[in-house]
């Protein structure tokens, strides 16, 4: 017994099959938002302490605190610490829930006076937020 299959039937079947199969390597991308970001002298109880935009060069360590929303599945953000236009540190941080607080820290040398910033990036390298601050004498 022979089965007759038309060319158009095969094309329609292939199109339907392609629509049902997810693309290889495709990932669900969540829209992450930074709802709070601050430079501070410490983090206690998952909250930023002594938040500011200007810090004395005698401050030994600073923290970049961020509150992220929108993660439908575990992901990461990256804090990129820059002194002037020079990247000084890059820290990957887990984001494990829809609303997540996290932070990174950076030791500040007494001679590193001037403009600093922390860029908050998603896993694709998209800029989510920039936090500017200054180190003064």
Phi and psi restraints in degrees (value plus and minus 20) as a CYANA .aco file:
   2 UNK   PHI    -121.9   -81.9
   2 UNK   PSI     121.3   161.3
   3 UNK   PHI    -129.1   -89.1
   3 UNK   PSI     109.1   149.1
   4 UNK   PHI    -115.8   -75.8
   4 UNK   PSI     102.4   142.4
   5 UNK   PHI    -139.8   -99.8
   5 UNK   PSI     109.4   149.4
   6 UNK   PHI    -105.3   -65.3
   6 UNK   PSI     137.6   177.6
   7 UNK   PHI     -80.9   -40.9
   7 UNK   PSI     -61.7   -21.7
   8 UNK   PHI     -85.2   -45.2
   8 UNK   PSI     -53.5   -13.5
   9 UNK   PHI     -84.7   -44.7
   9 UNK   PSI     -61.0   -21.0
  10 UNK   PHI     -85.6   -45.6
  10 UNK   PSI     -63.7   -23.7
  11 UNK   PHI     -82.4   -42.4
  11 UNK   PSI     -65.9   -25.9
  12 UNK   PHI     -81.8   -41.8
  12 UNK   PSI     -63.1   -23.1
  13 UNK   PHI     -82.1   -42.1
  13 UNK   PSI     -62.9   -22.9
  14 UNK   PHI     -84.9   -44.9
  14 UNK   PSI     -59.9   -19.9
  15 UNK   PHI     -83.5   -43.5
  15 UNK   PSI     -65.7   -25.7
  16 UNK   PHI     -82.1   -42.1
  16 UNK   PSI     -62.4   -22.4
  17 UNK   PHI     -82.8   -42.8
  17 UNK   PSI     -60.6   -20.6
  18 UNK   PHI     -85.9   -45.9
  18 UNK   PSI     -54.6   -14.6
  19 UNK   PHI     -91.2   -51.2
  19 UNK   PSI     -46.5    -6.5
  20 UNK   PHI    -106.5   -66.5
  20 UNK   PSI     -40.7    -0.7
  21 UNK   PHI    -115.7   -75.7
  21 UNK   PSI     102.9   142.9
  22 UNK   PHI     -85.2   -45.2
  22 UNK   PSI     129.5   169.5
  23 UNK   PHI     -81.9   -41.9
  23 UNK   PSI     119.8   159.8
  24 UNK   PHI     -82.6   -42.6
  24 UNK   PSI     110.2   150.2
  25 UNK   PHI      58.6    98.6
  25 UNK   PSI     -19.1    20.9
  26 UNK   PHI     -91.3   -51.3
  26 UNK   PSI     120.0   160.0
  27 UNK   PHI    -141.9  -101.9
  27 UNK   PSI     127.6   167.6
  28 UNK   PHI     -95.4   -55.4
  28 UNK   PSI     105.2   145.2
  29 UNK   PHI    -123.2   -83.2
  29 UNK   PSI     102.0   142.0
  30 UNK   PHI    -106.7   -66.7
  30 UNK   PSI     128.8   168.8
  31 UNK   PHI    -110.8   -70.8
  31 UNK   PSI      79.4   119.4
  32 UNK   PHI    -103.8   -63.8
  32 UNK   PSI     120.4   160.4
  33 UNK   PHI    -147.5  -107.5
  33 UNK   PSI     118.8   158.8
  34 UNK   PHI    -113.2   -73.2
  34 UNK   PSI      89.9   129.9
  35 UNK   PHI    -113.8   -73.8
  35 UNK   PSI     -34.2     5.8
  36 UNK   PHI    -173.0  -133.0
  36 UNK   PSI     117.3   157.3
  37 UNK   PHI    -170.9  -130.9
  37 UNK   PSI     114.1   154.1
  38 UNK   PHI    -176.0  -136.0
  38 UNK   PSI     130.3   170.3
  39 UNK   PHI    -116.8   -76.8
  39 UNK   PSI     114.6   154.6
  40 UNK   PHI    -167.9  -127.9
  40 UNK   PSI     149.8   189.8
  41 UNK   PHI    -108.3   -68.3
  41 UNK   PSI     -34.7     5.3
  42 UNK   PHI    -185.7  -145.7
  42 UNK   PSI     146.1   186.1
  43 UNK   PHI    -148.7  -108.7
  43 UNK   PSI     102.3   142.3
  44 UNK   PHI    -152.8  -112.8
  44 UNK   PSI     115.2   155.2
  45 UNK   PHI      37.2    77.2
  45 UNK   PSI      15.5    55.5
  46 UNK   PHI      40.1    80.1
  46 UNK   PSI       9.2    49.2
  47 UNK   PHI    -151.8  -111.8
  47 UNK   PSI     126.7   166.7
  48 UNK   PHI     -91.2   -51.2
  48 UNK   PSI     118.1   158.1
  49 UNK   PHI    -141.2  -101.2
  49 UNK   PSI     115.7   155.7
  50 UNK   PHI      37.6    77.6
  50 UNK   PSI      38.7    78.7
  51 UNK   PHI     -92.2   -52.2
  51 UNK   PSI     123.2   163.2
  52 UNK   PHI    -185.5  -145.5
  52 UNK   PSI     159.2   199.2
  53 UNK   PHI    -139.9   -99.9
  53 UNK   PSI     -29.2    10.8
  54 UNK   PHI    -153.3  -113.3
  54 UNK   PSI     111.0   151.0
  55 UNK   PHI    -155.2  -115.2
  55 UNK   PSI     124.6   164.6
  56 UNK   PHI     -90.9   -50.9
  56 UNK   PSI     128.9   168.9
  57 UNK   PHI     -89.0   -49.0
  57 UNK   PSI     -25.1    14.9
  58 UNK   PHI    -104.0   -64.0
  58 UNK   PSI     -26.5    13.5
  59 UNK   PHI     -92.4   -52.4
  59 UNK   PSI      96.6   136.6
  60 UNK   PHI     -93.3   -53.3
  60 UNK   PSI     -49.6    -9.6
  61 UNK   PHI    -169.9  -129.9
  61 UNK   PSI     121.2   161.2
  62 UNK   PHI    -143.2  -103.2
  62 UNK   PSI     138.7   178.7
  63 UNK   PHI    -142.9  -102.9
  63 UNK   PSI     124.3   164.3
  64 UNK   PHI    -130.1   -90.1
  64 UNK   PSI      92.1   132.1
  65 UNK   PHI    -120.0   -80.0
  65 UNK   PSI     112.0   152.0
  66 UNK   PHI    -154.2  -114.2
  66 UNK   PSI     124.0   164.0
  67 UNK   PHI    -136.0   -96.0
  67 UNK   PSI     100.9   140.9
  68 UNK   PHI    -132.5   -92.5
  68 UNK   PSI     117.9   157.9
  69 UNK   PHI    -147.8  -107.8
  69 UNK   PSI     135.4   175.4
  70 UNK   PHI      87.6   127.6
  70 UNK   PSI     -19.6    20.4
  71 UNK   PHI    -100.8   -60.8
  71 UNK   PSI      90.9   130.9
  72 UNK   PHI    -100.3   -60.3
  72 UNK   PSI     -37.0     3.0
  73 UNK   PHI    -168.6  -128.6
  73 UNK   PSI     142.4   182.4
  74 UNK   PHI     -75.7   -35.7
  74 UNK   PSI     116.6   156.6
  75 UNK   PHI    -170.1  -130.1
  75 UNK   PSI    -182.0  -142.0
  76 UNK   PHI    -162.1  -122.1
  76 UNK   PSI     138.2   178.2
  77 UNK   PHI    -144.2  -104.2
  77 UNK   PSI     142.4   182.4
  78 UNK   PHI    -144.6  -104.6
  78 UNK   PSI     111.4   151.4
  79 UNK   PHI    -119.5   -79.5
  79 UNK   PSI     100.1   140.1
  80 UNK   PHI    -130.5   -90.5
  80 UNK   PSI      90.4   130.4
  81 UNK   PHI    -108.4   -68.4
  81 UNK   PSI     106.1   146.1
  82 UNK   PHI    -149.5  -109.5
  82 UNK   PSI     115.7   155.7
  83 UNK   PHI    -126.4   -86.4
  83 UNK   PSI      91.0   131.0
  84 UNK   PHI      44.6    84.6
  84 UNK   PSI    -145.9  -105.9
  85 UNK   PHI    -124.2   -84.2
  85 UNK   PSI      -6.7    33.3
  86 UNK   PHI    -125.2   -85.2
  86 UNK   PSI     102.1   142.1
  87 UNK   PHI     -88.1   -48.1
  87 UNK   PSI     107.1   147.1
  88 UNK   PHI    -128.8   -88.8
  88 UNK   PSI     -44.4    -4.4
  89 UNK   PHI    -180.6  -140.6
  89 UNK   PSI     130.0   170.0
  90 UNK   PHI    -157.2  -117.2
  90 UNK   PSI      98.2   138.2
  91 UNK   PHI    -145.1  -105.1
  91 UNK   PSI     100.8   140.8
  92 UNK   PHI    -107.2   -67.2
  92 UNK   PSI     113.8   153.8
  93 UNK   PHI    -150.1  -110.1
  93 UNK   PSI     114.7   154.7
  94 UNK   PHI     -89.8   -49.8
  94 UNK   PSI     124.2   164.2
  95 UNK   PHI    -146.6  -106.6
  95 UNK   PSI      86.2   126.2
  96 UNK   PHI    -129.5   -89.5
  96 UNK   PSI     -11.7    28.3
  97 UNK   PHI    -173.9  -133.9
  97 UNK   PSI     148.1   188.1
  98 UNK   PHI     -77.7   -37.7
  98 UNK   PSI     -58.6   -18.6
  99 UNK   PHI    -140.0  -100.0
  99 UNK   PSI     103.2   143.2
 100 UNK   PHI    -164.9  -124.9
 100 UNK   PSI     111.9   151.9
 101 UNK   PHI    -125.1   -85.1
 101 UNK   PSI     116.9   156.9
 102 UNK   PHI    -171.6  -131.6
 102 UNK   PSI     146.4   186.4
 103 UNK   PHI    -176.1  -136.1
 103 UNK   PSI     138.3   178.3
 104 UNK   PHI    -147.6  -107.6
 104 UNK   PSI     147.1   187.1
 105 UNK   PHI    -156.3  -116.3
 105 UNK   PSI     140.2   180.2
 106 UNK   PHI    -164.1  -124.1
 106 UNK   PSI     107.8   147.8
 107 UNK   PHI     -91.9   -51.9
 107 UNK   PSI     113.7   153.7
 108 UNK   PHI    -128.6   -88.6
 108 UNK   PSI     106.8   146.8
 109 UNK   PHI    -103.7   -63.7
 109 UNK   PSI     126.4   166.4
 110 UNK   PHI     -77.8   -37.8
 110 UNK   PSI     -49.7    -9.7
 111 UNK   PHI    -104.9   -64.9
 111 UNK   PSI     -25.0    15.0
 112 UNK   PHI    -106.9   -66.9
 112 UNK   PSI      43.3    83.3
 113 UNK   PHI    -110.3   -70.3
 113 UNK   PSI     115.5   155.5
 114 UNK   PHI     114.6   154.6
 114 UNK   PSI    -178.5  -138.5
 115 UNK   PHI    -102.6   -62.6
 115 UNK   PSI     114.5   154.5
 116 UNK   PHI    -148.3  -108.3
 116 UNK   PSI     143.3   183.3
 117 UNK   PHI    -175.0  -135.0
 117 UNK   PSI     137.6   177.6
 118 UNK   PHI    -144.4  -104.4
 118 UNK   PSI     101.2   141.2
 119 UNK   PHI    -115.2   -75.2
 119 UNK   PSI     112.5   152.5
 120 UNK   PHI    -123.7   -83.7
 120 UNK   PSI     100.3   140.3
 121 UNK   PHI    -137.3   -97.3
 121 UNK   PSI     132.7   172.7
 122 UNK   PHI    -107.9   -67.9
 122 UNK   PSI    -198.4  -158.4
 123 UNK   PHI     -86.5   -46.5
 123 UNK   PSI     -38.8     1.2
 124 UNK   PHI    -109.6   -69.6
 124 UNK   PSI     -20.9    19.1
 125 UNK   PHI      67.3   107.3
 125 UNK   PSI     -11.6    28.4
 126 UNK   PHI     -94.6   -54.6
 126 UNK   PSI     116.5   156.5
 127 UNK   PHI     -93.9   -53.9
 127 UNK   PSI     101.5   141.5
 128 UNK   PHI    -118.3   -78.3
 128 UNK   PSI     -54.1   -14.1
 129 UNK   PHI    -185.0  -145.0
 129 UNK   PSI     131.0   171.0
 130 UNK   PHI    -147.0  -107.0
 130 UNK   PSI     112.8   152.8
 131 UNK   PHI    -137.6   -97.6
 131 UNK   PSI      96.7   136.7
 132 UNK   PHI    -117.6   -77.6
 132 UNK   PSI     124.8   164.8
 133 UNK   PHI    -174.8  -134.8
 133 UNK   PSI     149.6   189.6
 134 UNK   PHI    -151.6  -111.6
 134 UNK   PSI     122.6   162.6
 135 UNK   PHI    -124.7   -84.7
 135 UNK   PSI     106.4   146.4
 136 UNK   PHI    -138.8   -98.8
 136 UNK   PSI     143.5   183.5
